[in-house]
Amino acid sequence: MITTRNNGHRNLLPTPAALLLLLLLAAASPADAWSIWGKTTVVVRNELVNHLQMDLHCKSREDDLGGVLLQVFEEFQWSFRPNLFGGTLFYCHVNWGDGRLYWFDFYVQRRDIKRCRSVCRWSVDVHGPCSYNEHEGGYDKCYHWNYVNIIRRGLLGNGTMEEREKRGLTE
């Protein structure tokens, strides 16, 4: 530390080495401990037609939120603090038994930090997820699903249990 005197008062200024140490500690610490934003909550709601159940499994690079089976109109939610460095991403795999495994990035910090600072609401149907616009009071931006045909690729049905476990498709 560098100490200076100003009108009889001591001012402590960090040295360049102390600043570097602080930055290294920030980079090595959990992302939510160093967030400058408040907590964000993501809510995913099953709005599938014909009262289909939705198998939902969400995760980020650091956190696996586990799987949940949602009945129609049920919701799953989680909360976190966006990363100081802007890289927070949560995605979910979705399946409702039609032979495809769908996925979508339900929280992308660059896309969502201004759009839904505290609560990001999503309505999910067979066409894709739609995001809620708090200013307009409705779901106004819809996206297409990313998907893979899982029966043809042997991930379900004729795939061995070991292959399915490797791909995270079993409980």
N, CA, C and O atoms as a DFTB+ gen file, in Angstrom:
684 C
 N C O
     1  1       0.838      -1.180       0.000
     2  2       0.000       0.000       0.000
     3  2       0.880       1.239       0.000
     4  3       1.975       1.258       0.563
     5  1       0.376       2.245      -0.635
     6  2       1.065       3.530      -0.660
     7  2       0.296       4.473       0.255
     8  3      -0.921       4.611       0.130
     9  1       1.000       5.117       1.168
    10  2       0.354       6.044       2.087
    11  2       0.736       7.463       1.707
    12  3       1.910       7.769       1.499
    13  1      -0.254       8.316       1.620
    14  2       0.012       9.734       1.358
    15  2      -0.668      10.549       2.439
    16  3      -1.587      10.075       3.106
    17  1      -0.212      11.763       2.603
    18  2      -0.827      12.664       3.578
    19  2      -1.451      13.821       2.820
    20  3      -0.858      14.378       1.896
    21  1      -2.649      14.164       3.227
    22  2      -3.375      15.252       2.592
    23  2      -4.033      16.054       3.703
    24  3      -5.004      15.594       4.305
    25  1      -3.529      17.225       3.980
    26  2      -4.063      18.089       5.046
    27  2      -4.128      17.359       6.385
    28  3      -5.087      17.520       7.141
    29  1      -3.136      16.583       6.664
    30  2      -3.080      15.909       7.950
    31  2      -3.848      14.592       7.993
    32  3      -3.815      13.908       9.016
    33  1      -4.546      14.210       6.905
    34  2      -5.288      12.946       6.853
    35  2      -4.502      11.942       6.024
    36  3      -3.835      12.300       5.053
    37  1      -4.595      10.672       6.427
    38  2      -3.910       9.615       5.685
    39  2      -4.851       9.064       4.618
    40  3      -6.008       8.760       4.909
    41  1      -4.372       8.935       3.408
    42  2      -5.102       8.283       2.318
    43  2      -4.348       7.017       1.951
    44  3      -3.141       7.049       1.710
    45  1      -5.054       5.922       1.911
    46  2      -4.430       4.664       1.524
    47  2      -4.799       4.370       0.082
    48  3      -5.978       4.232      -0.246
    49  1      -3.811       4.277      -0.765
    50  2      -4.018       3.955      -2.164
    51  2      -3.462       2.566      -2.425
    52  3      -2.348       2.263      -1.998
    53  1      -4.202       1.727      -3.105
    54  2      -3.683       0.380      -3.383
    55  2      -2.553       0.427      -4.405
    56  3      -2.574       1.219      -5.346
    57  1      -1.585      -0.425      -4.200
    58  2      -0.482      -0.530      -5.158
    59  2      -0.979      -1.321      -6.369
    60  3      -2.007      -1.993      -6.284
    61  1      -0.272      -1.251      -7.478
    62  2      -0.660      -2.063      -8.638
    63  2      -0.712      -3.556      -8.313
    64  3      -1.570      -4.270      -8.831
    65  1       0.189      -4.027      -7.469
    66  2       0.178      -5.448      -7.086
    67  2      -1.093      -5.790      -6.300
    68  3      -1.666      -6.862      -6.493
    69  1      -1.534      -4.898      -5.424
    70  2      -2.756      -5.140      -4.657
    71  2      -3.971      -5.157      -5.584
    72  3      -4.880      -5.966      -5.396
    73  1      -3.995      -4.276      -6.577
    74  2      -5.095      -4.269      -7.550
    75  2      -5.122      -5.564      -8.348
    76  3      -6.192      -6.125      -8.586
    77  1      -3.952      -6.043      -8.762
    78  2      -3.869      -7.290      -9.502
    79  2      -4.359      -8.456      -8.655
    80  3      -5.082      -9.320      -9.150
    81  1      -3.977      -8.488      -7.394
    82  2      -4.433      -9.537      -6.494
    83  2      -5.946      -9.510      -6.339
    84  3      -6.583     -10.564      -6.335
    85  1      -6.527      -8.337      -6.214
    86  2      -7.978      -8.197      -6.101
    87  2      -8.685      -8.721      -7.349
    88  3      -9.703      -9.404      -7.240
    89  1      -8.161      -8.412      -8.523
    90  2      -8.748      -8.909      -9.768
    91  2      -8.655     -10.424      -9.871
    92  3      -9.600     -11.073     -10.317
    93  1      -7.521     -10.995      -9.460
    94  2      -7.372     -12.444      -9.481
    95  2      -8.345     -13.121      -8.528
    96  3      -8.912     -14.161      -8.863
    97  1      -8.546     -12.554      -7.357
    98  2      -9.511     -13.102      -6.404
    99  2     -10.925     -13.026      -6.964
   100  3     -11.705     -13.961      -6.785
   101  1     -11.266     -11.951      -7.625
   102  2     -12.592     -11.798      -8.210
   103  2     -12.828     -12.839      -9.286
   104  3     -13.919     -13.403      -9.374
   105  1     -11.821     -13.103     -10.104
   106  2     -11.961     -14.075     -11.185
   107  2     -12.087     -15.499     -10.648
   108  3     -12.747     -16.333     -11.268
   109  1     -11.467     -15.786      -9.510
   110  2     -11.477     -17.137      -8.957
   111  2     -12.667     -17.394      -8.046
   112  3     -12.902     -18.540      -7.663
   113  1     -13.416     -16.373      -7.691
   114  2     -14.538     -16.526      -6.779
   115  2     -15.810     -16.856      -7.534
   116  3     -15.889     -16.624      -8.740
   117  1     -16.821     -17.402      -6.837
   118  2     -18.099     -17.684      -7.496
   119  2     -18.648     -16.425      -8.150
   120  3     -18.535     -15.323      -7.614
   121  1     -19.242     -16.616      -9.319
   122  2     -19.708     -15.480     -10.109
   123  2     -20.709     -14.622      -9.351
   124  3     -20.652     -13.395      -9.420
   125  1     -21.636     -15.264      -8.621
   126  2     -22.671     -14.455      -7.971
   127  2     -22.138     -13.656      -6.787
   128  3     -22.804     -12.728      -6.328
   129  1     -20.966     -13.991      -6.287
   130  2     -20.402     -13.221      -5.177
   131  2     -19.888     -11.859      -5.638
   132  3     -19.752     -10.938      -4.833
   133  1     -19.602     -11.733      -6.932
   134  2     -19.031     -10.503      -7.454
   135  2     -19.967      -9.796      -8.430
   136  3     -19.525      -8.929      -9.184
   137  1     -21.230     -10.144      -8.431
   138  2     -22.169      -9.536      -9.363
   139  2     -22.479      -8.107      -8.971
   140  3     -22.639      -7.792      -7.792
   141  1     -22.564      -7.242      -9.974
   142  2     -22.977      -5.862      -9.717
   143  2     -24.484      -5.722      -9.905
   144  3     -25.063      -4.683      -9.585
   145  1     -25.121      -6.781     -10.428
   146  2     -26.557      -6.785     -10.608
   147  2     -27.196      -7.543      -9.457
   148  3     -26.550      -8.361      -8.802
   149  1     -28.459      -7.266      -9.219
   150  2     -29.190      -8.010      -8.199
   151  2     -29.535      -9.406      -8.698
   152  3     -29.131      -9.815      -9.786
   153  1     -30.278     -10.114      -7.891
   154  2     -30.668     -11.464      -8.240
   155  2     -31.639     -11.474      -9.415
   156  3     -32.508     -10.609      -9.521
   157  1     -31.483     -12.450     -10.285
   158  2     -32.388     -12.671     -11.408
   159  2     -33.070     -14.018     -11.207
   160  3     -32.434     -14.985     -10.789
   161  1     -34.360     -14.080     -11.504
   162  2     -35.123     -15.319     -11.434
   163  2     -35.624     -15.661     -12.831
   164  3     -36.161     -14.802     -13.531
   165  1     -35.448     -16.908     -13.233
   166  2     -35.974     -17.402     -14.500
   167  2     -37.140     -18.329     -14.178
   168  3     -37.028     -19.208     -13.323
   169  1     -38.268     -18.125     -14.873
   170  2     -39.468     -18.939     -14.679
   171  2     -39.830     -19.566     -16.024
   172  3     -40.011     -18.852     -17.010
   173  1     -39.935     -20.895     -16.071
   174  2     -40.319     -21.616     -17.287
   175  2     -41.654     -22.291     -17.004
   176  3     -41.784     -23.059     -16.050
   177  1     -42.658     -21.993     -17.852
   178  2     -44.026     -22.501     -17.659
   179  2     -44.403     -23.450     -18.796
   180  3     -44.206     -23.130     -19.968
   181  1     -44.943     -24.614     -18.446
   182  2     -45.406     -25.602     -19.419
   183  2     -46.771     -25.180     -19.963
   184  3     -47.764     -25.178     -19.235
   185  1     -46.811     -24.823     -21.243
   186  2     -48.073     -24.466     -21.910
   187  2     -48.294     -25.378     -23.112
   188  3     -48.862     -24.957     -24.120
   189  1     -47.847     -26.624     -23.005
   190  2     -48.001     -27.571     -24.101
   191  2     -49.470     -27.932     -24.297
   192  3     -50.204     -28.134     -23.329
   193  1     -49.893     -28.011     -25.561
   194  2     -51.281     -28.373     -25.876
   195  2     -51.526     -29.836     -25.556
   196  3     -50.584     -30.604     -25.362
   197  1     -52.775     -30.212     -25.502
   198  2     -53.185     -31.596     -25.219
   199  2     -52.690     -32.091     -23.866
   200  3     -52.543     -33.295     -23.659
   201  1     -52.432     -31.167     -22.947
   202  2     -52.045     -31.504     -21.574
   203  2     -50.844     -32.429     -21.511
   204  3     -50.817     -33.368     -20.715
   205  1     -49.845     -32.164     -22.356
   206  2     -48.629     -32.972     -22.362
   207  2     -47.733     -32.614     -21.178
   208  3     -47.577     -31.444     -20.828
   209  1     -47.154     -33.640     -20.575
   210  2     -46.137     -33.415     -19.553
   211  2     -44.854     -32.988     -20.246
   212  3     -44.593     -33.366     -21.389
   213  1     -44.065     -32.205     -19.546
   214  2     -42.804     -31.720     -20.098
   215  2     -41.677     -32.099     -19.151
   216  3     -41.677     -31.726     -17.978
   217  1     -40.723     -32.843     -19.678
   218  2     -39.520     -33.198     -18.926
   219  2     -38.503     -32.095     -19.181
   220  3     -38.096     -31.877     -20.322
   221  1     -38.093     -31.401     -18.130
   222  2     -37.226     -30.226     -18.232
   223  2     -35.976     -30.458     -17.396
   224  3     -36.067     -30.848     -16.232
   225  1     -34.800     -30.217     -17.989
   226  2     -33.539     -30.357     -17.259
   227  2     -32.683     -29.141     -17.597
   228  3     -32.279     -28.960     -18.745
   229  1     -32.407     -28.308     -16.595
   230  2     -31.704     -27.034     -16.817
   231  2     -30.330     -27.042     -16.150
   232  3     -30.118     -27.679     -15.118
   233  1     -29.398     -26.305     -16.782
   234  2     -28.050     -26.220     -16.226
   235  2     -27.319     -25.014     -16.797
   236  3     -27.727     -24.419     -17.794
   237  1     -26.230     -24.680     -16.131
   238  2     -25.274     -23.687     -16.622
   239  2     -23.915     -24.379     -16.621
   240  3     -23.826     -25.579     -16.358
   241  1     -22.871     -23.636     -16.911
   242  2     -21.536     -24.220     -16.872
   243  2     -21.182     -24.662     -15.452
   244  3     -20.504     -25.673     -15.268
   245  1     -21.643     -23.903     -14.439
   246  2     -21.294     -24.200     -13.057
   247  2     -22.348     -25.011     -12.304
   248  3     -22.010     -25.747     -11.377
   249  1     -23.610     -24.887     -12.687
   250  2     -24.701     -25.469     -11.902
   251  2     -25.591     -26.375     -12.740
   252  3     -26.048     -25.989     -13.816
   253  1     -25.835     -27.590     -12.237
   254  2     -26.824     -28.480     -12.826
   255  2     -28.045     -28.415     -11.920
   256  3     -27.995     -28.876     -10.780
   257  1     -29.135     -27.850     -12.411
   258  2     -30.335     -27.647     -11.599
   259  2     -31.184     -28.898     -11.494
   260  3     -32.175     -28.914     -10.764
   261  1     -30.813     -29.944     -12.209
   262  2     -31.542     -31.204     -12.149
   263  2     -32.748     -31.197     -13.071
   264  3     -33.062     -30.199     -13.720
   265  1     -33.406     -32.334     -13.107
   266  2     -34.575     -32.495     -13.962
   267  2     -35.861     -32.415     -13.166
   268  3     -35.894     -32.705     -11.970
   269  1     -36.919     -32.015     -13.852
   270  2     -38.237     -31.933     -13.234
   271  2     -39.275     -32.279     -14.302
   272  3     -39.096     -31.952     -15.476
   273  1     -40.344     -32.933     -13.897
   274  2     -41.449     -33.256     -14.789
   275  2     -42.576     -32.273     -14.506
   276  3     -43.153     -32.284     -13.420
   277  1     -42.892     -31.419     -15.486
   278  2     -43.919     -30.393     -15.302
   279  2     -45.217     -30.814     -15.968
   280  3     -45.238     -31.176     -17.144
   281  1     -46.286     -30.763     -15.210
   282  2     -47.616     -30.936     -15.788
   283  2     -47.991     -29.650     -16.512
   284  3     -47.332     -28.626     -16.336
   285  1     -49.027     -29.692     -17.312
   286  2     -49.442     -28.498     -18.038
   287  2     -49.763     -27.374     -17.043
   288  3     -50.423     -27.606     -16.030
   289  1     -49.300     -26.183     -17.333
   290  2     -49.440     -24.952     -16.554
   291  2     -48.598     -24.918     -15.278
   292  3     -48.695     -23.961     -14.510
   293  1     -47.783     -25.929     -15.038
   294  2     -46.846     -25.863     -13.916
   295  2     -45.607     -25.091     -14.335
   296  3     -45.299     -24.971     -15.521
   297  1     -44.896     -24.564     -13.327
   298  2     -43.707     -23.759     -13.568
   299  2     -42.507     -24.316     -12.817
   300  3     -42.639     -24.963     -11.778
   301  1     -41.332     -24.044     -13.375
   302  2     -40.070     -24.332     -12.708
   303  2     -39.291     -23.020     -12.696
   304  3     -39.250     -22.309     -13.701
   305  1     -38.680     -22.702     -11.568
   306  2     -37.923     -21.447     -11.492
   307  2     -36.648     -21.627     -10.697
   308  3     -36.531     -22.511      -9.848
   309  1     -35.690     -20.752     -11.001
   310  2     -34.430     -20.716     -10.260
   311  2     -33.930     -19.282     -10.246
   312  3     -34.298     -18.472     -11.096
   313  1     -33.087     -18.981      -9.267
   314  2     -32.549     -17.627      -9.103
   315  2     -31.031     -17.674      -9.032
   316  3     -30.450     -18.677      -8.618
   317  1     -30.398     -16.589      -9.437
   318  2     -28.945     -16.478      -9.474
   319  2     -28.584     -15.009      -9.626
   320  3     -29.454     -14.168      -9.852
   321  1     -27.321     -14.709      -9.503
   322  2     -26.812     -13.360      -9.775
   323  2     -25.978     -13.429     -11.053
   324  3     -25.062     -14.245     -11.147
   325  1     -26.284     -12.580     -12.040
   326  2     -25.505     -12.586     -13.278
   327  2     -24.032     -12.300     -13.016
   328  3     -23.684     -11.551     -12.103
   329  1     -23.192     -12.895     -13.813
   330  2     -21.748     -12.804     -13.692
   331  2     -21.255     -11.381     -13.950
   332  3     -21.744     -10.693     -14.846
   333  1     -20.299     -10.963     -13.165
   334  2     -19.687      -9.646     -13.317
   335  2     -19.114      -9.449     -14.715
   336  3     -19.144      -8.340     -15.247
   337  1     -18.591     -10.517     -15.313
   338  2     -17.925     -10.415     -16.601
   339  2     -18.851     -10.677     -17.786
   340  3     -18.384     -10.718     -18.924
   341  1     -20.146     -10.855     -17.550
   342  2     -21.121     -10.919     -18.633
   343  2     -21.313     -12.243     -19.319
   344  3     -21.833     -12.264     -20.435
   345  1     -20.928     -13.347     -18.725
   346  2     -21.022     -14.629     -19.419
   347  2     -22.059     -15.593     -18.896
   348  3     -21.988     -16.780     -19.213
   349  1     -23.024     -15.142     -18.107
   350  2     -23.991     -16.059     -17.523
   351  2     -24.896     -16.644     -18.606
   352  3     -25.445     -15.911     -19.430
   353  1     -25.048     -17.975     -18.597
   354  2     -25.872     -18.687     -19.559
   355  2     -26.518     -19.879     -18.861
   356  3     -25.825     -20.689     -18.246
   357  1     -27.835     -19.989     -18.953
   358  2     -28.566     -21.160     -18.488
   359  2     -29.353     -21.717     -19.664
   360  3     -30.053     -20.981     -20.359
   361  1     -29.233     -23.016     -19.880
   362  2     -29.984     -23.659     -20.952
   363  2     -30.731     -24.854     -20.382
   364  3     -30.377     -25.381     -19.328
   365  1     -31.770     -25.274     -21.096
   366  2     -32.576     -26.410     -20.651
   367  2     -32.819     -27.362     -21.809
   368  3     -33.041     -26.944     -22.946
   369  1     -32.773     -28.652     -21.497
   370  2     -33.224     -29.693     -22.415
   371  2     -34.683     -29.965     -22.100
   372  3     -35.073     -30.015     -20.934
   373  1     -35.482     -30.140     -23.132
   374  2     -36.917     -30.344     -22.967
   375  2     -37.329     -31.541     -23.813
   376  3     -36.859     -31.712     -24.938
   377  1     -38.214     -32.366     -23.260
   378  2     -38.729     -33.518     -23.994
   379  2     -40.165     -33.750     -23.568
   380  3     -40.491     -33.663     -22.384
   381  1     -41.022     -34.046     -24.533
   382  2     -42.407     -34.408     -24.206
   383  2     -42.825     -35.680     -24.933
   384  3     -44.014     -35.911     -25.153
   385  1     -41.843     -36.511     -25.307
   386  2     -42.137     -37.846     -25.809
   387  2     -42.479     -37.935     -27.282
   388  3     -43.129     -38.896     -27.696
   389  1     -42.065     -36.964     -28.093
   390  2     -42.378     -37.026     -29.527
   391  2     -41.188     -37.485     -30.367
   392  3     -41.213     -37.359     -31.591
   393  1     -40.145     -38.016     -29.723
   394  2     -39.005     -38.519     -30.467
   395  2     -37.916     -37.488     -30.711
   396  3     -36.955     -37.766     -31.429
   397  1     -38.047     -36.314     -30.133
   398  2     -37.026     -35.272     -30.276
   399  2     -36.606     -34.775     -28.901
   400  3     -37.398     -34.756     -27.959
   401  1     -35.348     -34.376     -28.805
   402  2     -34.837     -33.719     -27.609
   403  2     -34.630     -32.259     -27.988
   404  3     -33.817     -31.949     -28.859
   405  1     -35.362     -31.364     -27.337
   406  2     -35.303     -29.934     -27.625
   407  2     -34.407     -29.251     -26.597
   408  3     -34.238     -29.748     -25.483
   409  1     -33.838     -28.119     -26.973
   410  2     -33.116     -27.303     -25.999
   411  2     -33.196     -25.846     -26.408
   412  3     -33.412     -25.497     -27.569
   413  1     -33.010     -25.004     -25.385
   414  2     -33.059     -23.563     -25.602
   415  2     -32.254     -22.887     -24.495
   416  3     -32.200     -23.378     -23.368
   417  1     -31.631     -21.758     -24.826
   418  2     -30.909     -20.946     -23.845
   419  2     -31.909     -20.001     -23.185
   420  3     -32.247     -18.959     -23.745
   421  1     -32.380     -20.367     -21.993
   422  2     -33.413     -19.579     -21.317
   423  2     -32.869     -18.326     -20.640
   424  3     -33.637     -17.422     -20.309
   425  1     -31.564     -18.261     -20.431
   426  2     -30.973     -17.015     -19.950
   427  2     -29.611     -16.832     -20.593
   428  3     -28.698     -17.632     -20.390
   429  1     -29.488     -15.768     -21.371
   430  2     -28.223     -15.355     -21.978
   431  2     -28.003     -13.926     -21.505
   432  3     -28.773     -13.031     -21.852
   433  1     -26.975     -13.710     -20.728
   434  2     -26.804     -12.419     -20.059
   435  2     -26.811     -11.248     -21.040
   436  3     -27.465     -10.237     -20.787
   437  1     -26.098     -11.372     -22.145
   438  2     -26.056     -10.255     -23.105
   439  2     -27.434      -9.948     -23.680
   440  3     -27.757      -8.787     -23.928
   441  1     -28.242     -10.974     -23.893
   442  2     -29.587     -10.794     -24.446
   443  2     -30.573     -10.310     -23.391
   444  3     -31.444      -9.490     -23.683
   445  1     -30.440     -10.816     -22.158
   446  2     -31.511     -10.674     -21.178
   447  2     -31.271      -9.676     -20.055
   448  3     -32.214      -9.348     -19.334
   449  1     -30.052      -9.180     -19.874
   450  2     -29.758      -8.344     -18.703
   451  2     -30.611      -7.085     -18.667
   452  3     -30.967      -6.619     -17.585
   453  1     -30.948      -6.522     -19.829
   454  2     -31.782      -5.328     -19.850
   455  2     -33.258      -5.677     -20.011
   456  3     -34.128      -4.983     -19.486
   457  1     -33.533      -6.757     -20.739
   458  2     -34.911      -7.146     -21.036
   459  2     -35.660      -7.613     -19.786
   460  3     -36.828      -7.280     -19.589
   461  1     -34.983      -8.373     -18.963
   462  2     -35.651      -8.911     -17.763
   463  2     -34.661      -8.917     -16.619
   464  3     -34.143      -9.967     -16.238
   465  1     -34.406      -7.767     -16.084
   466  2     -33.372      -7.609     -15.069
   467  2     -33.622      -8.463     -13.820
   468  3     -32.683      -9.065     -13.298
   469  1     -34.858      -8.528     -13.333
   470  2     -35.090      -9.288     -12.104
   471  2     -35.851     -10.601     -12.323
   472  3     -35.577     -11.580     -11.629
   473  1     -36.804     -10.648     -13.275
   474  2     -37.560     -11.875     -13.542
   475  2     -37.664     -12.082     -15.049
   476  3     -38.135     -11.210     -15.779
   477  1     -37.218     -13.251     -15.502
   478  2     -37.347     -13.635     -16.911
   479  2     -38.383     -14.751     -16.984
   480  3     -38.140     -15.865     -16.520
   481  1     -39.534     -14.444     -17.568
   482  2     -40.626     -15.425     -17.680
   483  2     -40.668     -15.990     -19.090
   484  3     -40.536     -15.266     -20.077
   485  1     -40.859     -17.318     -19.158
   486  2     -40.943     -18.009     -20.433
   487  2     -42.173     -18.906     -20.452
   488  3     -42.442     -19.626     -19.490
   489  1     -42.914     -18.857     -21.546
   490  2     -44.017     -19.762     -21.808
   491  2     -43.531     -20.746     -22.866
   492  3     -43.006     -20.333     -23.900
   493  1     -43.702     -22.046     -22.616
   494  2     -43.178     -23.070     -23.513
   495  2     -44.330     -23.839     -24.150
   496  3     -45.202     -24.357     -23.453
   497  1     -44.324     -23.908     -25.499
   498  2     -45.259     -24.794     -26.197
   499  2     -44.497     -25.546     -27.283
   500  3     -43.278     -25.407     -27.388
   501  1     -45.196     -26.341     -28.092
   502  2     -44.526     -27.193     -29.070
   503  2     -43.775     -26.387     -30.130
   504  3     -42.849     -26.914     -30.747
   505  1     -44.143     -25.144     -30.356
   506  2     -43.489     -24.318     -31.370
   507  2     -42.199     -23.688     -30.865
   508  3     -41.318     -23.356     -31.659
   509  1     -42.082     -23.521     -29.551
   510  2     -40.886     -22.932     -28.967
   511  2     -41.216     -22.078     -27.763
   512  3     -42.388     -21.903     -27.432
   513  1     -40.204     -21.544     -27.103
   514  2     -40.414     -20.683     -25.936
   515  2     -40.695     -19.238     -26.349
   516  3     -40.170     -18.748     -27.349
   517  1     -41.536     -18.570     -25.558
   518  2     -41.850     -17.152     -25.760
   519  2     -41.525     -16.396     -24.480
   520  3     -41.842     -16.854     -23.383
   521  1     -40.888     -15.230     -24.626
   522  2     -40.499     -14.449     -23.451
   523  2     -41.546     -13.395     -23.119
   524  3     -42.202     -12.842     -24.002
   525  1     -41.683     -13.136     -21.841
   526  2     -42.659     -12.179     -21.332
   527  2     -42.064     -10.781     -21.330
   528  3     -40.932     -10.578     -20.890
   529  1     -42.830      -9.826     -21.821
   530  2     -42.414      -8.428     -21.844
   531  2     -43.173      -7.693     -20.750
   532  3     -44.378      -7.475     -20.872
   533  1     -42.479      -7.310     -19.681
   534  2     -43.129      -6.636     -18.557
   535  2     -43.716      -5.292     -18.958
   536  3     -44.750      -4.886     -18.429
   537  1     -43.064      -4.595     -19.892
   538  2     -43.540      -3.268     -20.312
   539  2     -44.833      -3.367     -21.115
   540  3     -45.709      -2.512     -20.988
   541  1     -44.957      -4.413     -21.947
   542  2     -46.143      -4.593     -22.787
   543  2     -47.208      -5.451     -22.104
   544  3     -48.378      -5.412     -22.486
   545  1     -46.809      -6.218     -21.102
   546  2     -47.763      -7.055     -20.373
   547  2     -48.170      -8.317     -21.106
   548  3     -49.315      -8.754     -20.990
   549  1     -47.253      -8.913     -21.862
   550  2     -47.572     -10.159     -22.565
   551  2     -46.329     -10.826     -23.120
   552  3     -45.229     -10.276     -23.072
   553  1     -46.531     -12.033     -23.651
   554  2     -45.440     -12.783     -24.272
   555  2     -45.315     -12.294     -25.714
   556  3     -46.194     -12.553     -26.535
   557  1     -44.235     -11.593     -26.023
   558  2     -44.149     -10.937     -27.324
   559  2     -43.018     -11.416     -28.222
   560  3     -43.037     -11.139     -29.422
   561  1     -42.042     -12.121     -27.684
   562  2     -40.911     -12.558     -28.505
   563  2     -40.797     -14.064     -28.394
   564  3     -40.516     -14.599     -27.321
   565  1     -41.017     -14.753     -29.521
   566  2     -40.975     -16.213     -29.525
   567  2     -39.793     -16.698     -30.355
   568  3     -39.380     -16.057     -31.321
   569  1     -39.269     -17.833     -29.957
   570  2     -38.095     -18.416     -30.589
   571  2     -38.424     -19.837     -31.036
   572  3     -39.361     -20.461     -30.538
   573  1     -37.631     -20.336     -31.986
   574  2     -37.760     -21.728     -32.407
   575  2     -36.879     -22.599     -31.522
   576  3     -35.862     -22.151     -30.993
   577  1     -37.294     -23.850     -31.375
   578  2     -36.499     -24.811     -30.621
   579  2     -35.255     -25.216     -31.407
   580  3     -35.272     -25.241     -32.637
   581  1     -34.195     -25.526     -30.702
   582  2     -33.084     -26.312     -31.220
   583  2     -33.458     -27.751     -30.880
   584  3     -33.990     -27.999     -29.798
   585  1     -33.197     -28.702     -31.770
   586  2     -33.579     -30.072     -31.432
   587  2     -32.732     -31.079     -32.203
   588  3     -32.050     -30.753     -33.174
   589  1     -32.810     -32.309     -31.726
   590  2     -32.199     -33.452     -32.393
   591  2     -33.224     -34.577     -32.344
   592  3     -33.913     -34.759     -31.340
   593  1     -33.318     -35.336     -33.446
   594  2     -34.198     -36.501     -33.476
   595  2     -33.527     -37.605     -32.673
   596  3     -32.522     -38.170     -33.106
   597  1     -34.075     -37.911     -31.512
   598  2     -33.376     -38.834     -30.616
   599  2     -33.675     -40.300     -30.898
   600  3     -32.856     -41.155     -30.561
   601  1     -34.794     -40.618     -31.491
   602  2     -35.072     -42.027     -31.783
   603  2     -34.210     -42.496     -32.943
   604  3     -33.615     -43.571     -32.865
   605  1     -34.128     -41.718     -34.017
   606  2     -33.324     -42.101     -35.170
   607  2     -31.847     -42.183     -34.831
   608  3     -31.125     -42.988     -35.419
   609  1     -31.384     -41.367     -33.896
   610  2     -29.962     -41.360     -33.553
   611  2     -29.639     -42.375     -32.460
   612  3     -28.492     -42.461     -32.020
   613  1     -30.641     -43.149     -32.013
   614  2     -30.382     -44.193     -31.033
   615  2     -30.239     -43.684     -29.615
   616  3     -29.706     -44.387     -28.757
   617  1     -30.716     -42.448     -29.347
   618  2     -30.570     -41.914     -27.995
   619  2     -31.697     -42.375     -27.080
   620  3     -31.524     -42.433     -25.863
   621  1     -32.826     -42.698     -27.647
   622  2     -33.942     -43.248     -26.888
   623  2     -34.443     -44.478     -27.633
   624  3     -34.114     -44.689     -28.800
   625  1     -35.219     -45.262     -26.965
   626  2     -35.804     -46.421     -27.632
   627  2     -34.762     -47.499     -27.829
   628  3     -34.571     -48.332     -26.944
   629  1     -34.078     -47.508     -28.966
   630  2     -33.142     -48.583     -29.256
   631  2     -31.723     -48.325     -28.742
   632  3     -30.849     -49.168     -28.947
   633  1     -31.466     -47.207     -28.091
   634  2     -30.156     -46.950     -27.501
   635  2     -29.971     -47.775     -26.236
   636  3     -30.937     -48.021     -25.514
   637  1     -28.746     -48.204     -25.959
   638  2     -28.506     -48.972     -24.742
   639  2     -28.595     -48.038     -23.534
   640  3     -28.450     -46.822     -23.664
   641  1     -28.831     -48.614     -22.378
   642  2     -28.916     -47.830     -21.147
   643  2     -27.612     -47.079     -20.914
   644  3     -27.632     -45.933     -20.463
   645  1     -26.480     -47.706     -21.213
   646  2     -25.191     -47.059     -21.018
   647  2     -25.059     -45.824     -21.918
   648  3     -24.578     -44.782     -21.472
   649  1     -25.488     -45.937     -23.193
   650  2     -25.436     -44.786     -24.103
   651  2     -26.338     -43.663     -23.603
   652  3     -25.967     -42.490     -23.657
   653  1     -27.522     -44.027     -23.117
   654  2     -28.454     -43.027     -22.623
   655  2     -27.904     -42.336     -21.381
   656  3     -28.066     -41.124     -21.231
   657  1     -27.250     -43.093     -20.476
   658  2     -26.668     -42.489     -19.278
   659  2     -25.549     -41.530     -19.637
   660  3     -25.437     -40.464     -19.032
   661  1     -24.717     -41.885     -20.611
   662  2     -23.636     -40.998     -21.036
   663  2     -24.172     -39.658     -21.539
   664  3     -23.529     -38.622     -21.369
   665  1     -25.338     -39.686     -22.148
   666  2     -25.928     -38.479     -22.706
   667  2     -26.849     -37.774     -21.716
   668  3     -27.467     -36.765     -22.057
   669  1     -26.949     -38.299     -20.485
   670  2     -27.756     -37.646     -19.455
   671  2     -29.245     -37.807     -19.676
   672  3     -30.026     -36.954     -19.255
   673  1     -29.659     -38.892     -20.335
   674  2     -31.081     -39.061     -20.649
   675  2     -31.797     -39.999     -19.694
   676  3     -32.963     -40.328     -19.913
   677  1     -31.123     -40.436     -18.639
   678  2     -31.783     -41.281     -17.646
   679  2     -31.751     -40.568     -16.312
   680  3     -31.005     -39.610     -16.108
   681  1     -32.575     -41.059     -15.417
   682  2     -32.626     -40.427     -14.085
   683  2     -31.485     -40.905     -13.222
   684  3     -31.363     -40.485     -12.072
